[in-house]
Amino acid sequence: MALTGRTALLAALGALVVGLLLPSWAGIGTVSAVLLLGILTDLALAAPVRSLRLTRGGATSTRLGEPAEVQLLLTNPANRPLRAAVRDAWPPSAWAPGTSYEASRHTLTVPAGESRRLTTPLAPTRRGDHHAHRVTIRSTGPLGLAARQGSHHSPWTLRALPPFLSRKHLPSRLARLRELDGRTSVLARGQGTEFDSLREYLPGDDVRSIDWRASARRHTVAVRTWRPERDRHLLLVLDTGRTSAGRVGDAPRLDAALDAALLLTALATKAGDRVDLLAHDRHRRAAVLGRSPSEVLPAVTNAMAGLQPALVETDLRALVSTTLRTAPHRSLVVLFTGLDAHPIEEGLLPHLPLLTKHHEVVLAAVADPRLDELATTRGTVTDIYHAAAAEQTRADRRRTAALLTRHGVTVLDAPPHALPPALADTYLALKAAGRL
């Protein structure tokens, strides 16, 4: 327990008074007085805490679950050494599981007029901003009998970014993109492709690609090759309402949507397309608009870090209206939302024709693989009820997906690990078909 100078002085004076007034206690009082006098001396020799200067440094952001280090530079301006125990307090979600107690505490000695640097290892378990709490310092005297204690406010923020687990799929999709981009000849032609070059006809080539005038000049059959147009526009729309809060496994659906959006952003920027981001429930929560190709992925990642599901029903009418204002020209609109029948039929379908009239629309929904497991479970009466409920849910999702498809929407319904590559493949297929 730390003693202040006033407490130690009063205790010493009290022991002396007791020793003088009560002769039978004189021996005990004298010993107590000597002990408390030693405590008071030790307290006086302990370095002051209030005059210490603290400076922060180190990491300002990290991927979720990855380690990061934050430094604390402690300067002792006093004329006596500082022997201290330091606690650098952060919220529980900033630490790796089970490490907060040990990692937040440091023991050090700082000579008079010098500085020492402390390193605090962090590993956030939740996305978003993690703010440092106060730094508590206990300065102990040379005898170890007493200590001064105080706290300093040393602000620092560590932002936990989405983990981007789907980046492992990026190399294979980039290889396919290079094929579509003209490095390997592409014979498919659509409204969104442009002429690339001529080459000699090979067996199996599409006869519709034969350039007869060029063939007459070359005295050999020549075919046109096409490549997808660049500089197309993508708008990624994240529904951050109630449906995004539902947990699939140990994470909310929103986290899987963020991972899929990051993979598509990285792939589309490599393809030379422009990517914007919009997060919306009842109101716009975040937006990344008009960024250059080199800036868009970091900006999107940073904007996603602070997004959390809101336990409110999404205003899909306002979402569609905001989408149309954000993308006035033809774009690929990717809507990350659920496939619950009521919100789709009541909120989205009445306004969907406005969206599909001007844009190519893809709806990406996160499916729960647990439904597939429950639908095949048999054995007890409870298992049969669970299987029936799971099958009913799957049938409702299929019916909603079919309804959206009839309205011209490409629907993806995949579990968290499969949604990012499925969305990337859909983007490449639309690009190859010239539908962007």
C-alpha positions in Angstrom: 0.0 0.0 0.0 1.4 3.4 -0.9 1.7 6.0 1.9 1.6 9.8 1.3 4.1 12.0 3.1 1.3 13.5 5.3 0.1 10.0 6.4 3.6 8.8 7.3 4.3 12.0 9.3 1.0 11.7 11.3 1.7 8.1 12.0 5.2 8.8 13.3 4.0 11.7 15.5 1.2 9.5 16.8 3.7 6.7 17.8 5.9 9.2 19.6 3.0 10.6 21.5 1.9 7.1 22.6 5.5 6.3 23.6 5.8 9.4 25.8 2.4 9.3 27.5 2.3 5.6 28.1 5.5 4.4 29.8 4.6 0.8 29.6 4.3 1.1 25.9 7.4 3.2 25.6 9.5 0.4 24.0 6.8 -0.5 21.5 6.1 3.2 20.7 9.8 3.9 20.2 10.2 0.9 17.8 7.1 2.0 15.9 8.3 5.6 15.7 11.7 4.5 14.4 9.9 2.2 11.8 7.6 5.0 10.7 10.4 7.4 10.6 12.2 5.1 8.2 9.0 4.9 6.1 8.8 8.6 6.0 12.5 8.9 5.0 12.0 6.3 2.3 8.9 8.1 1.1 10.8 11.4 1.0 13.6 9.8 -1.1 11.2 8.2 -3.6 11.2 10.1 -6.9 8.1 12.2 -7.5 5.4 10.9 -9.8 3.6 14.1 -10.9 6.7 15.6 -12.5 7.3 12.6 -14.8 7.0 13.2 -18.5 5.4 10.5 -20.7 5.5 10.3 -24.5 3.8 7.8 -26.8 5.0 6.2 -30.0 4.7 3.0 -32.0 2.0 1.4 -34.1 -1.2 3.3 -34.9 -3.0 0.5 -36.7 -2.8 -3.3 -37.2 -4.8 -6.1 -38.7 -7.3 -7.7 -36.4 -5.6 -10.5 -34.4 -2.1 -9.5 -35.4 0.4 -8.2 -32.9 1.3 -4.5 -32.5 3.7 -2.7 -30.2 3.1 0.7 -28.5 6.1 2.5 -26.9 5.9 4.7 -23.8 8.9 7.0 -23.2 9.2 7.8 -19.5 11.4 10.7 -18.6 12.5 11.4 -15.0 13.4 15.1 -14.5 14.0 14.7 -10.7 17.4 14.8 -9.0 17.0 11.3 -7.7 16.5 7.9 -9.4 13.0 6.5 -10.1 12.4 2.9 -9.0 8.9 2.3 -10.4 6.3 -0.2 -11.3 4.3 1.0 -14.3 0.9 -0.2 -15.5 -0.1 0.8 -19.0 -3.8 0.3 -19.1 -5.7 -0.5 -22.3 -9.3 -1.9 -22.8 -9.6 -5.7 -22.6 -10.3 -6.0 -26.4 -6.9 -4.5 -27.2 -5.0 -7.5 -25.6 -4.4 -11.0 -26.8 -6.6 -13.4 -24.8 -5.1 -14.0 -21.3 -2.2 -11.6 -21.6 -3.5 -8.3 -20.4 -2.3 -8.6 -16.7 1.3 -9.5 -17.4 1.8 -7.4 -20.6 0.4 -4.2 -19.0 2.9 -4.1 -16.1 6.5 -3.1 -16.2 9.3 -2.7 -13.6 12.1 -0.3 -14.3 14.7 2.1 -12.9 15.3 5.5 -14.4 18.3 7.5 -13.3 17.9 11.2 -12.5 17.5 13.3 -15.7 17.3 10.2 -18.0 14.6 8.4 -20.0 13.6 4.8 -20.5 11.4 3.3 -23.1 8.7 0.7 -22.3 7.1 -1.5 -25.0 3.5 -2.8 -24.5 2.5 -5.6 -26.9 -1.1 -5.5 -28.1 -3.1 -7.9 -30.2 -6.7 -6.5 -30.7 -9.6 -9.0 -30.8 -12.2 -6.5 -32.0 -12.2 -4.1 -35.0 -12.2 -0.4 -34.4 -10.3 2.1 -32.3 -8.7 1.1 -29.0 -7.8 4.0 -26.8 -5.1 3.9 -24.1 -6.3 4.5 -20.6 -4.3 6.1 -17.8 -0.7 5.1 -17.0 -0.4 4.4 -13.3 3.1 4.7 -11.8 4.2 3.6 -8.3 7.6 5.1 -7.3 9.3 3.2 -4.5 11.9 4.5 -2.1 15.4 3.0 -1.8 14.4 0.9 1.3 11.3 -0.5 -0.3 9.2 0.6 2.7 7.0 3.2 1.1 6.0 4.4 -2.4 4.4 7.3 -4.1 1.6 6.5 -6.6 -0.1 8.6 -9.3 -1.6 8.4 -12.7 -0.9 10.2 -16.0 -3.2 10.5 -19.0 -1.1 9.6 -22.0 -3.5 9.3 -25.0 -2.9 7.0 -27.9 -5.2 5.2 -30.4 -4.6 1.8 -32.0 -7.0 1.1 -34.9 -7.7 -2.6 -35.5 -8.4 -3.1 -39.3 -10.3 -5.9 -40.9 -8.1 -9.0 -41.1 -8.5 -9.5 -44.9 -8.3 -13.3 -44.7 -9.5 -13.6 -48.3 -6.3 -12.0 -49.7 -5.0 -15.6 -50.2 -7.4 -15.8 -53.2 -6.0 -12.7 -54.8 -3.1 -14.2 -56.8 -5.3 -16.8 -58.6 -7.9 -14.1 -59.5 -5.2 -11.8 -60.7 -3.9 -14.5 -63.0 -7.4 -14.8 -64.5 -7.6 -11.1 -64.8 -4.4 -11.0 -66.8 -6.0 -13.5 -69.2 -9.1 -11.2 -69.5 -6.9 -8.1 -69.9 -5.4 -9.2 -73.2 -2.2 -10.9 -72.1 -4.0 -14.1 -73.2 -6.4 -13.7 -76.1 -10.0 -13.4 -75.3 -12.6 -14.3 -77.9 -15.8 -13.4 -76.0 -17.3 -10.1 -77.0 -19.9 -8.1 -75.2 -21.1 -4.5 -74.9 -18.3 -3.8 -72.4 -15.4 -5.1 -74.4 -13.1 -3.3 -76.8 -10.9 -4.4 -79.7 -7.4 -5.5 -78.8 -5.6 -7.1 -81.7 -5.6 -9.6 -84.7 -4.1 -13.0 -84.7 -4.2 -16.1 -87.0 -7.3 -18.3 -86.8 -6.9 -21.5 -84.8 -9.3 -24.5 -84.8 -12.0 -24.0 -82.2 -12.1 -20.2 -82.5 -15.5 -18.5 -82.7 -16.2 -17.8 -86.4 -18.0 -14.6 -85.4 -14.6 -13.1 -84.5 -13.2 -13.6 -88.0 -12.1 -10.2 -89.6 -12.8 -10.9 -93.3 -11.2 -7.7 -94.6 -8.0 -8.3 -92.6 -8.1 -11.9 -93.8 -8.3 -10.8 -97.4 -5.3 -8.5 -97.0 -3.2 -11.1 -95.2 -4.2 -14.1 -97.4 -4.9 -16.0 -94.2 -7.8 -16.2 -91.8 -7.5 -13.6 -89.1 -9.6 -13.2 -86.0 -10.2 -10.3 -83.7 -9.3 -10.5 -80.0 -11.1 -8.4 -77.4 -10.3 -7.3 -74.0 -12.6 -6.0 -71.2 -12.9 -2.2 -71.0 -11.1 -0.5 -68.1 -12.1 2.4 -65.9 -15.5 0.8 -65.1 -17.2 2.0 -61.8 -18.0 -0.3 -58.9 -20.1 0.8 -55.9 -19.9 -1.5 -52.9 -23.0 -1.0 -50.6 -22.8 -2.5 -47.1 -26.0 -3.0 -45.2 -25.0 -2.4 -41.6 -28.5 -2.9 -40.1 -30.0 -5.7 -38.0 -29.4 -8.5 -40.5 -25.6 -7.8 -40.5 -25.5 -8.4 -36.7 -26.5 -12.1 -37.0 -23.6 -14.3 -36.1 -22.3 -17.1 -38.3 -19.9 -19.1 -36.4 -18.1 -16.8 -34.0 -18.3 -13.6 -36.1 -21.2 -11.3 -37.3 -22.3 -11.5 -40.9 -20.9 -8.0 -41.4 -17.3 -9.3 -41.0 -17.7 -11.8 -43.8 -19.2 -9.0 -46.0 -16.2 -6.8 -45.3 -13.8 -9.5 -46.2 -15.5 -10.1 -49.5 -15.6 -6.4 -50.2 -11.9 -6.1 -49.6 -11.0 -8.8 -52.0 -13.2 -7.3 -54.7 -11.7 -3.9 -54.1 -8.2 -5.2 -54.5 -9.1 -7.1 -57.6 -11.0 -4.3 -59.3 -8.3 -1.7 -58.7 -5.8 -4.0 -60.3 -8.2 -4.3 -63.3 -8.1 -0.5 -63.7 -11.7 0.0 -62.4 -12.9 2.7 -59.9 -14.2 1.5 -56.6 -16.4 3.4 -54.1 -17.8 2.3 -50.8 -21.1 3.1 -49.1 -22.2 1.8 -45.6 -25.8 2.4 -44.7 -28.6 1.3 -42.4 -31.1 4.1 -41.5 -28.5 6.6 -42.3 -25.1 6.7 -44.1 -22.5 5.3 -41.8 -19.4 5.6 -44.0 -18.4 6.4 -47.5 -15.2 6.3 -49.6 -15.7 8.2 -52.8 -13.5 9.3 -55.7 -10.2 7.9 -54.4 -7.3 7.2 -56.8 -6.4 3.5 -57.5 -3.4 3.7 -55.1 -5.5 5.2 -52.3 -8.8 3.3 -52.5 -7.8 0.0 -50.8 -6.2 1.7 -47.7 -9.1 4.1 -47.5 -11.7 1.3 -47.8 -9.9 -0.7 -45.1 -9.7 2.2 -42.8 -13.3 3.1 -43.2 -14.4 -0.5 -42.5 -12.4 -0.6 -39.3 -15.0 1.4 -37.3 -18.1 -0.2 -38.8 -20.3 -2.1 -36.4 -23.7 -3.7 -36.9 -26.6 -1.5 -35.7 -29.6 -3.2 -34.2 -32.1 -1.3 -36.3 -34.1 -2.2 -39.4 -32.3 -0.9 -42.5 -34.2 1.7 -44.5 -33.8 0.1 -47.9 -35.7 2.8 -49.6 -33.1 5.4 -48.3 -30.3 3.0 -49.2 -31.5 2.7 -52.8 -31.9 6.5 -53.0 -28.4 7.1 -51.6 -27.0 4.5 -54.0 -28.6 6.2 -57.0 -27.3 9.6 -56.0 -23.8 8.2 -55.3 -23.6 6.4 -58.7 -25.4 8.6 -61.3 -23.9 6.7 -64.2 -24.0 3.0 -65.1 -22.0 1.0 -62.5 -21.7 -2.4 -61.0 -23.6 -2.1 -57.7 -22.7 -4.9 -55.2 -25.2 -4.9 -52.3 -24.1 -6.8 -49.2 -27.3 -7.6 -47.3 -29.4 -10.6 -46.1 -31.8 -12.8 -47.9 -34.6 -12.5 -45.3 -37.9 -12.6 -47.2 -39.7 -9.8 -45.4 -37.1 -7.0 -45.7 -36.4 -7.9 -49.3 -40.0 -8.1 -50.4 -41.3 -5.1 -48.4 -38.2 -2.9 -48.5 -36.1 -3.6 -51.6 -38.3 -5.0 -54.3 -40.5 -1.9 -54.7 -37.4 0.2 -55.4 -35.3 -2.4 -57.3 -36.5 -1.5 -60.8 -34.9 2.0 -60.4 -31.6 0.3 -59.5 -31.5 -2.4 -62.1 -32.6 0.0 -64.9 -29.4 2.0 -64.5 -26.9 -0.4 -63.0 -25.7 -4.0 -63.0 -26.7 -5.3 -59.6 -25.2 -8.1 -57.6 -26.6 -9.1 -54.2 -24.1 -10.9 -51.9 -25.6 -12.6 -48.8 -23.8 -14.6 -46.1 -25.2 -18.1 -45.6 -25.0 -20.0 -42.4 -23.4 -23.5 -43.1 -25.0 -24.6 -39.9 -28.3 -24.8 -41.7 -27.0 -27.5 -44.0 -25.8 -29.5 -41.0 -29.2 -29.2 -39.2 -31.2 -30.0 -42.4 -29.5 -33.5 -42.6 -29.7 -34.3 -38.9 -31.9 -37.2 -37.8 -32.2 -39.3 -34.6 -34.4 -37.6 -32.0 -37.6 -35.7 -32.2 -35.7 -32.5 -31.5 -33.3 -33.2 -34.3 -36.2 -33.6 -36.7 -37.8 -30.3 -35.7 -34.4 -28.6 -36.2 -34.1 -30.2 -39.6 -37.5 -29.1 -40.6 -36.8 -25.5 -39.5 -33.5 -25.4 -41.3 -35.0 -26.8 -44.5 -37.8 -24.2 -44.3 -35.2 -21.4 -43.9 -33.2 -22.7 -46.8 -36.4 -22.9 -49.0 -37.3 -19.3 -48.1 -33.8 -18.1 -49.1 -34.0 -19.9 -52.4 -37.4 -18.4 -53.1 -36.1 -14.9 -52.3 -33.1 -15.4 -54.5 -35.2 -16.6 -57.4 -37.4 -13.5 -57.0 -34.4 -11.2 -57.1 -33.1 -13.1 -60.1 -36.3 -12.5 -62.0 -35.8 -8.8 -61.4 -32.3 -8.9 -63.1 -30.2 -9.2 -59.9 -27.3 -11.6 -59.7 -27.6 -13.3 -56.3 -24.7 -14.9 -54.4 -25.6 -16.9 -51.2 -22.5 -18.5 -49.8 -20.9 -19.2 -46.4 -18.3 -16.8 -45.0 -15.3 -18.6 -46.4 -16.7 -19.1 -49.8 -18.3 -15.7 -50.4 -15.2 -13.6 -51.2 -13.9 -15.9 -54.0 -17.4 -16.4 -55.3 -17.9 -12.6 -55.6 -14.5 -12.2 -57.3 -15.4 -14.9 -59.8 -18.7 -13.2 -60.5 -17.0 -9.9 -61.1 -14.6 -11.5 -63.5 -17.4 -13.3 -65.3 -19.4 -10.1 -65.7 -16.3 -8.3 -67.0 -15.5 -11.1 -69.5 -19.1 -11.0 -70.7 -18.9 -7.2 -71.2 -21.8 -6.5 -68.8 -19.9 -3.8 -66.9 
